[in-house]
Amino acid sequence: MTLHDLDKHLGNLSDDPSANKEPGGSTRSVHGGTKRRKAFNSLNTPIVQTATYTFGDTQELIDFMERKTWGDGDDREEYGRYGNPTVSAVERKLAALDAGEDAVLYASGMAAVTSILLSILPSGAHIIMTDDCYRRTRQFALTFLKRFGIETTVVPMGDYDAMEAAIIPKKTRFIISESPTNPYLRVADLERIGRIGKKHRVLTLIDSTFATPINQRPLEWGIDFVVHSATKYLSGHNDLLAGVVVGKGDRIKALRDARGVLGGIVDPQNAYLLDRGIKTLGVRVDQQNRTALAVARFLESHLHIERVWYPGLPSHPEYRIAAAQMTGFGGVVSFEVAGDLKATSKFIDRLKIPYIAPSLGGVESLIEQPALMSYYEKTTEERLALGIKDNLVRFAIGIEDTDDILNDLDQALSVV
């Protein structure tokens, strides 16, 4: 397949079959899954701003319902909750980026996570989750799913013996992890998780939001489903909410059918903005990778920093795993300031480039103290029990110049 055959996925870019060279991340970001010829010969995917679709006559409706008019890549539906051409175009691109057969878009990352679990898990099922997963994912599993008789076992991140031992035959349906995790950027051994899942016939799901498809593609390591909060790096501009699940075609079709019932759809305007953001994913992530590594190295050698968490540092507990399965280490650096809650806040307030805000993955640098942003309602003791220290900082690096960010950190740390 050449660059001109892009209806489904990008293939070998060389005319020489022996070259067998896959396209790079930026090429996939721009062209992956994209139809070469679009409606009205538009270069960009048009926004099909409609909630309902029409039929010329009854026979056309019957032909549609019997799929006689459904050609390869036909995106139309009879109602917007079941599909939209703009949304479908972005789904094809996301599938190509993550080397999946298909993808399904949702209104947010949490809508993606909750929908896949609600769609697949029967009452009385059991799931396994690592303890450094996103707190809202854990909250959904431990509170909402429990109401439906679904039990969750939380195992320590990196303890694969505990993960395998927690499997209940004929009851465990999912092993769920995040990689890298939030906020300590722990890295899961994807190949090992995939082997455990297949050995026991348990589905595996990885939230790969922090990595992006540029740095890591879990499906290629034997994982069944990959989830992203598309709000973050995929969008890249902090201006929309969306989520995506990527996997095998038959499984994704079932999720898309369930989405029509659960209703967690993304609107065509947001899908268009997401498509536009994805086109620069490769160049953005490359810049963020390089700056984050420089920041992590700078902080690790700084007198006023107690510890740095970044998978690109040899001091990180999963450095070797990250080096083996990731092509870049991501744009988030977490670290502990040599001081208490107030000293850490003083450092953050002195910074001039990053905004104090939640989220990550956009072009602007964002910084936060998890103790105040995500866990404000808890006491210091309760936060410590969850592994959240008062002096912990999460720095989500944007695309600003590396030297400017380093100089800003240096001047702010002088007050600690």
N, C-alpha and C positions, 0 to 999 in steps of 0.2 A: 504494500500500500504506500502511495506517495503522499506528499503534502497536499495534493489536490483531492485526495479521497478522504474527506474529513466528516462524512455524514454521521459516523458513530464515534470512532476513536481515532486518535493519531496512531499511525504505525511507523514502519521503517521509513526514514527520510532519504535513504540512499537507494539509487537504482541498482546497486550491487547487492544481491541477496546475502552474500557472505559477510557484508558489513554488519548487518543486524544491529544497527544503532537506533536506539529509542530516542525520540525527541526530548529536549530538555524541559525544565520546569516552566520557563517563560514562554516557550513555544506552545506548550500544553495550555498555559493560562490564557493565551490569546486565541488559539485555534482549536483546542481540544473539544471534541464533540460538536463542533460548529458546522452547520450547513454552509456550503460554499455559496449557494444561491439562496437568498432570503426573499421574503415578500417584497414586492415593488423594487427588487434589486437593491435594497438597502444594504449598506455595509454593516451597520449595527442591527442587532435583533430588535424589531419593532415592538413597541408596547401595545399589546392587544387589550385595550382597556374596556373589558366587558364582563358582565356577570352571567350572561346567558347567550346562547347561540341559536341561530334560526335554521330552518330547513325549507327548501324550495317547494316541496310537496310531500305527500305521505309516503310515496315510494322512496324518496331520498332518506326520509326518517327510518324506514324499514331497512334499507340498505346499510345505513349507519349502524343500527342496532344489531344487525347480523354481521357487522364488520366487513361487508363487501367493499366498502369505499375506503377502508383503512389501508393506506399504502405504508411503505417504510417511513417511519418518522412522522406519520400523520398525527398532529397534535390536538385536533379539535375535539370538543366534547359537547354535550347538550346543556351543561350547566357548569358555572365557574368553580364550584366546590370540587368538582371531579378532575379539573385540569384546565390549563391555559397555555397557549402556544409560547408565550414569553417565559413562563415558569418552566415548561418542558425543555426549552432551549438551554436554560441554566442547569437543569438537572443533567442533561447530556454532558455538559462541560464539566460538571463536578464529578460525574462518573469517570470521565476520561482522566481527570487530574489524579484521582485516587486509584486508578487501575481497576475499577469495578465495572460490573456489567450494567448497572443502572443505579440511579439515585432518586431520592424523593425529598422534596423541600418542605419545610414547615415554617410556621410563623416565628419561631424562636428556637434556640438551642435546647431549652428545657422542653418545648413542645415536641422536639424530635426524640428526646430521651424518654419522656413520659409516654409518648404515643407508641414507640416500639415495644415498651414493656406492657402497656395495656393491651396492645394488639396481639401479643404472642403468649403472655403468661396466663395459664388457667388458674382458677381458684385452688388453693392448696399447694401451689408450686413453691419452689425454693430457689433463691439466687445467692450468689457469692459476689462480694464487692470488696475492693481493697480500701484501706482506711484513709488514704490520702486523696480520695476522689473529691470532686467538687461538692461542697457542703449541701447544695440544694438537691443534687442527685441522691446523696445519702439520705437527706430528709424525706424525699419522696418515697424511697424504698422502705425506710424504717417507720414511717408514719402512715402515708396514704396506702401503700400496697398492703400493709399489715391489716388494714380494714377489710381487705378482700381475702384474707386468709393466706397471704403470700409472705413467707418468712425470708429474712435476709441474714446471712452470716457475713460479718465484717472481719477480714483477715489482714494482718500486717502487710504493708507494701513490701514486696521482695521476698516474702516467705511462701515459696511455691509448694513446699511440702504441706504447709497449713492449708493452702488453697485446695490442693488435691484431696487432702484428708477431710475437708469440709463438704465434699460432694456427697449427696444423698442419692443413691441409685434410683432411677425412674422418677425422681422428684426435682432434682436440681435442673433448671432449664438454662440459666445464664451465668457466665463469669464476666464481671464488669470491672474495668479499670480505666484509668486515665493515664496518658503518657505523652509528654511529661505532665506531672500533677500540679495542682494548685494548692498551696503556694510554694511548696518546697522543691518542685521540679524533679521529683523522683521519676525514674525511667523504668518502665516495665519491660521484662524480657518477653517480647511479643511472640517469638518463635516457641518459647517454652509454654506460654499460655495457650497458644494455638494447639500444641501437641496434647496438653492436658485436656482441652475441650474435645478434641477429636477422639482421644482414647476413651473418654467416658460419654461421648455423644452429647456433649453440653455445648450450647451456642456460646460464642465469645463476642464481646463488644468492647471496643476501645474508643474512648473520647480522645481524639487527636487534635483538639482545637489549638493547643499550644504549639504543636509541631507544624501543622499545616501539611498539605500534600507535597509541598516543596521539600521539606525536611524529612518526611517519614510517610510511608504508605503501608499501614498495618495489614491490609488484605494480602500483600505480597509475602507476609510472614505467617500466613495461615489463619488470620483472624476472620471471623464471619461477617461482622458489621463494623464499620467505622462511622463515628458521629462527629460532627463539628458544630460549634456555635458559629454560624456564618456571620454573625454580628461582628466577630473579631477580625482576624487576619484576612479572611476571604473577602469581606466587604472592604475593610481597610480604612474607612473614613468616619467611623463612629456616627453614621447617619441612618442606620436601619437595623431592624431585628430580623433574624432568620436562622434556621437550623437545617441540617441535612443529615440523612442516613444513606450510606453507600454500601452496596453488597451485590450478591448474585441476583440475576434477573427475576427469578420466580419469587424469591423472598421479598424483594423490593416491590414487585407487583402487588403482593398481598398487603404490604404496608400502605401502598397508594390507595388500594381499595378501602382499607380501614380509615385512612385519612378522610375519605369522603363521608364517613360516618362520624368520626371524632371532630372533624371540622377545623383542625389546626393548620389552615392553609396560609400561604404567603400571597400577597396581592401582586399583580403584574408590575406596578410601579417599583415596588421594592425589589422584585426579581430583576428588573432592568438595571437598577442601581447596583445590585449585587454582581450582575454580569459585567458591568463597567469596572467595578472594583477588582474583580478577579483578573482582568487583563493585565494589571500591574502587580499581581501577587508575587511573581518571581523576582522582580527587581526590588520590590519593597522588602521582602523577606531576606534577600541577600544582604541588603544594607543593614537591616535589623540584626541579622546573625553576626555580622562583622563588628558592629558597634557594641552589641551585648557582650561578646567575648572580650573586647577591649575593656569594657566597664568592669566585668567580672575580675579580670586580671588586676586592674587598677585597685579595686576595692579590697581584694584579697591581700594586697601588700600594704594597705593603709593602716596606720596606727589606731585610728578611731573606729575600725570595723572589727567585730569579734568573729564573724563567720560569713562566708558567702556560699549561696546555693545556686550552682549553675552547672548543667551537665557537661559543659565543655571544659571544665576544670578537672585536672587529675584528682583533686581532693574530693570530688563529688562521689558519693557511694556507688553510683551506677555509671561512672565515666566510661568504663570499658564497654558496657552494653550500649550506651549512647553512641560511642564511636563506631561500633559495629553496625548498628541498624539505622542511624540517622546520617543524613548528608549535611546537616547544619544543626546547631544546638538551640535555636530559637531566640526570640527577642525579649524574654523576660528574665530578669535577674532578681533574686531574693537575697536579702542580707540582714544581718543583725548589727545594729549600731552599738558602739561601746557607751551605753548610757541607759537611762530609764525612759519611761513613756514620754515625759516632758522634753527630755533632751533629744529624743528621736523626732518629736513634733517640731522642735526648734530647727533641727537640721532640714526637715522637709519644707518648713515655711521659708527658709532662706534660699531654696532653689528657685531659679528664674525660668528655666526651660519647661520642665514637666508641670502639667496641671495636676492638682489633687482631685482624683476621680477614680471610680471603679472602672472595670473593663480593661481591655488591652487590644493590641493588634492594629491600632490605627496609625495614621501618619504622625500624629502628635504623641509625644511621650506623656505617659500618665504615671502617677506615683501614689501610693497609699500605705498607711499603717493598717494592716488587717485587724489589729486590736480595736481600732476606732471605726473602720469602714464596714467590715463584715461581721464583727463580733462585739459591737459596742454595747449591746444589751447584757453581756456577760461580765462577771467579775474577773479580776486578774487570775484568781485561782481556777475558775471555770475555763478560762481561755488556756491556761497552762495545761490543764487536763486534756485539752484538744490539741496541744502542741503549738499554740499560738502565743508567742512571747510579746511583751509590750514593746520591745525594741526591734521587732521584725518589720522590715520594709519590703514591699513588692514594687519593683520598678519595671514598668512595661515600656520598652524603648521604642521610639518612633523612628522617623527617617531623617531627623536633624543630623547635622555634621558631627562626626564622632568626637573631634577635638573640642567642639563647643560643649558637648555633654560632659566630657571628662573635666573640663575647666570649671563647669558649673558645679559638679560634684565636689571638686577640690575646694572651692571657695566655701561651699555650704558646710563641709565637714570641719572647717576651721573653727566653727562655733561649738562643736561638741565637746 
